[in-house]
């Protein structure tokens, strides 16, 4: 429990909704939409673009019930439900994230198809074989017990279900510098190599269909974002700044350096449970 509290505290300062409302007002947004929220509510590398790509690979059907593990303030869940017409349930350890996610979901009139649960991904409040598909984006870096994490995901998925993961992996270049968007210090950062992740997934009973290294996409996105800022424009991904405030610049610099030096490797896994 103590580790969970430490991790949740890294992301929560108690004024998230007010900060988001102020950012939207500065953008000239009167009523939020999927698009106007996108720079702020996709808290992972490459933001909304990465969500769209992962969703395409997951290919939800309208009849599906999808699980979002580490749902944050709900941007991916709302996008998937609105784009594919399916039902999405999110779970997140941080109470403030869940509260803001529900408020935004009601504002976008999506509460009938999107719901959020405060809870631990290692012990989820869902019955066995509850979901048709699942995804998780930049969550496992905060989880030490990877074997239990993937077993728990396997438990709540139906036979033949798809799982899409987007994570930051440990590269060959050594440990990253801290702070990062997911951890203030190494004490709450639990990176695994792509090979270790594959082994944990297979040990949990998943069939790994594909593994995709997205380092070049991440570097290209960072270059594009810097060019926009140099032109006096807002970058397309502003979630780290929203969550972490003044610390965001150092976090982004450490992450970018880690990517460039091969210390951090963004990877995507697509898996299936046995029929």
C-alpha positions in Angstrom: 0.0 0.0 0.0 2.8 2.5 0.8 4.3 2.1 -2.6 0.9 2.7 -4.1 0.4 5.9 -2.1 3.9 7.1 -3.2 3.1 6.5 -6.8 -0.3 8.1 -6.7 1.2 11.2 -4.9 3.6 11.6 -7.8 0.7 12.4 -10.1 -1.7 14.2 -7.8 -1.5 17.8 -6.4 -5.2 18.3 -5.7 -6.0 21.1 -8.1 -6.0 19.2 -11.4 -9.5 20.2 -12.6 -8.8 23.8 -11.9 -5.5 23.7 -13.8 -7.1 21.9 -16.7 -10.0 24.5 -16.8 -7.5 27.3 -16.8 -5.5 25.7 -19.6 -8.6 25.2 -21.7 -9.7 28.8 -21.1 -6.2 30.0 -22.2 -6.8 28.0 -25.4 -10.1 29.7 -26.0 -12.1 26.6 -25.3 -15.7 27.2 -24.0 -16.9 23.6 -24.1 -14.5 20.6 -24.1 -14.6 18.1 -26.9 -12.5 15.0 -27.6 -10.2 17.1 -29.8 -9.8 20.2 -27.5 -9.0 17.9 -24.5 -6.6 15.8 -26.5 -3.4 17.8 -25.7 -4.1 17.3 -22.0 -5.9 14.0 -21.4 -3.5 11.5 -23.1 -0.8 11.3 -20.5 1.8 9.1 -22.4 4.5 9.5 -25.0 3.2 11.1 -28.3 -0.2 11.7 -26.6 -3.3 11.5 -28.8 -1.4 10.3 -31.9 -0.1 7.2 -29.9 -3.7 6.6 -28.6 -5.1 6.6 -32.2 -2.4 4.2 -33.4 -2.8 1.7 -30.5 -6.6 1.8 -30.9 -6.3 0.9 -34.6 -4.2 -2.1 -33.7 -6.6 -3.1 -31.0 -9.5 -2.8 -33.5 -12.4 -2.6 -31.1 -15.9 -3.8 -32.2 -19.0 -2.0 -31.3 -20.1 -4.9 -29.1 -16.9 -5.0 -27.1 -16.4 -4.2 -23.5 -12.8 -2.7 -23.3 -10.6 -2.4 -20.3 -8.3 0.6 -19.9 -5.6 -0.2 -17.3 -4.1 3.0 -15.9 -6.8 5.2 -17.4 -5.6 8.6 -16.0 -8.1 11.4 -16.7 -9.8 9.3 -19.3 -8.7 10.7 -22.7 -8.0 7.3 -24.3 -11.2 5.7 -22.9 -13.4 8.5 -24.2 -11.7 8.5 -27.6 -12.1 4.7 -28.0 -15.7 4.7 -27.0 -16.6 7.7 -29.2 -14.6 6.4 -32.2 -15.6 2.7 -32.1 -19.0 2.8 -30.4 -18.0 0.3 -27.7 -18.1 0.3 -23.9 -14.9 1.2 -22.0 -14.1 0.7 -18.3 -11.0 2.4 -16.8 -9.1 1.7 -13.7 -6.5 3.9 -12.0 -4.7 4.1 -8.7 -5.0 7.9 -8.4 -8.3 9.1 -6.9 -8.0 12.6 -8.4 -7.5 11.2 -11.9 -10.7 9.1 -11.5 -12.7 12.1 -10.2 -11.6 14.4 -13.1 -12.1 11.6 -15.6 -15.8 11.2 -14.5 -16.4 14.9 -14.7 -15.0 15.2 -18.2 -16.8 12.1 -19.4 -20.2 13.5 -18.2 -19.3 16.8 -19.9 -18.8 15.0 -23.2 -22.1 13.0 -22.7 -20.2 9.7 -22.7 -21.0 8.4 -19.2 -23.4 5.8 -20.5 -20.5 4.0 -22.3 -17.4 5.0 -20.2 -16.9 4.4 -16.5 -13.9 4.7 -14.2 -12.9 2.7 -11.1 -10.3 3.7 -8.5 -8.2 0.6 -7.8 -4.9 -1.3 -8.0 -4.0 -3.0 -11.3 -2.6 -5.9 -9.3 -6.0 -6.7 -7.8 -8.7 -5.4 -10.1 -12.4 -5.3 -8.9 -13.6 -7.2 -12.0 -14.8 -10.8 -12.4 -12.9 -13.4 -14.4 -13.3 -13.2 -18.2 -15.1 -9.8 -18.1 -13.5 -8.0 -21.0 -13.3 -8.6 -24.8 -10.1 -6.4 -25.2 -7.8 -4.4 -23.0 -5.0 -1.8 -23.4 -2.5 -0.1 -21.1 -0.4 2.9 -22.0 2.7 3.8 -19.9 1.7 2.1 -16.7 4.0 -0.9 -16.2 6.9 1.4 -15.4 5.3 2.0 -12.0 4.7 -1.7 -11.3 7.4 -3.8 -9.7 5.6 -7.1 -9.8 5.3 -7.5 -13.6 4.4 -11.2 -13.4 1.4 -10.5 -11.1 0.4 -7.5 -13.3 0.1 -9.6 -16.5 -1.6 -12.5 -14.7 -4.2 -10.1 -13.4 -4.9 -8.7 -16.9 -5.1 -12.3 -18.2 -7.6 -13.2 -15.5 -10.1 -10.5 -16.5 -9.9 -11.1 -20.2 -12.1 -13.5 -22.1 -10.7 -16.4 -24.2 -9.4 -15.0 -27.5 -9.2 -11.4 -26.2 -6.7 -8.9 -27.5 -4.3 -6.9 -25.3 -2.4 -3.9 -26.5 0.4 -2.5 -24.4 2.4 0.7 -24.9 5.3 1.0 -22.5 8.7 2.6 -21.9 11.2 -0.2 -21.7 14.7 -0.3 -20.3 17.3 0.1 -23.0 20.9 -1.1 -23.3 22.3 2.3 -22.5 21.8 2.3 -18.8 19.3 3.8 -16.3 17.5 7.0 -17.1 18.1 10.3 -15.3 15.4 11.4 -12.9 12.9 12.9 -12.5 10.8 11.4 -15.3 7.1 11.8 -16.0 6.4 8.5 -14.3 8.8 8.7 -11.3 10.6 11.3 -9.2 13.4 8.9 -8.3 14.4 5.4 -9.2 12.5 4.2 -6.1 9.2 4.1 -8.0 10.6 3.3 -11.5 10.5 -0.3 -12.5 11.6 -0.6 -16.1 11.8 -3.9 -17.8 13.6 -4.8 -21.1 11.4 -5.8 -24.1 12.7 -9.3 -23.7 11.7 -9.4 -20.0 8.2 -8.1 -20.8 7.7 -10.8 -23.5 8.7 -13.5 -21.0 6.3 -12.2 -18.4 3.5 -12.0 -20.9 4.0 -15.5 -22.2 4.3 -16.8 -18.6 1.0 -15.3 -17.8 -0.6 -17.2 -20.7 -0.6 -14.6 -23.5 0.4 -15.2 -27.1 2.6 -12.3 -28.2 1.5 -11.4 -31.8 3.9 -8.5 -32.4 6.4 -6.2 -30.8 7.0 -2.7 -32.2 9.8 -0.4 -31.3 8.5 3.2 -31.6 11.7 5.0 -30.6 12.0 6.8 -34.0 8.4 7.9 -33.8 9.1 9.3 -30.4 12.2 11.2 -31.5 10.4 12.6 -34.6 7.5 13.7 -32.4 9.9 15.5 -30.0 11.5 17.2 -32.9 8.2 18.4 -34.3 7.1 19.6 -30.8 10.4 21.6 -30.4 9.9 23.2 -33.8 6.3 24.3 -32.8 7.6 25.8 -29.6 10.3 27.6 -31.5 7.7 29.2 -33.7 5.8 30.4 -30.7 3.1 27.7 -30.9 1.7 25.4 -28.3 3.2 21.8 -28.5 0.6 19.1 -29.4 1.2 17.2 -26.1 0.8 19.3 -22.9 -0.3 16.6 -20.4 3.0 16.3 -18.6 3.0 20.1 -18.0 -0.6 19.9 -16.8 0.2 17.1 -14.3 3.7 18.1 -13.1 3.8 21.8 -13.6 7.3 23.4 -13.5 9.0 20.0 -13.1 7.7 19.0 -16.6 10.6 20.6 -18.5 13.3 18.7 -16.6 11.2 15.5 -16.9 10.9 15.9 -20.7 14.6 16.7 -21.1 15.5 13.5 -19.1 13.2 11.4 -21.2 14.4 12.9 -24.5 18.0 12.3 -23.5 17.2 8.7 -22.4 15.5 8.0 -25.8 18.4 9.5 -27.8 21.0 7.6 -25.8 19.2 4.3 -26.0 18.5 4.2 -22.2 14.8 4.3 -22.8 13.0 2.3 -25.5 9.2 2.9 -26.2 7.7 -0.4 -27.3 4.2 -1.7 -28.2 3.0 -5.3 -27.7 0.0 -6.8 -29.2 -1.1 -10.1 -27.5 -4.0 -12.5 -27.5 -5.3 -14.8 -24.8 -5.8 -18.5 -25.9 -9.2 -19.5 -27.3 
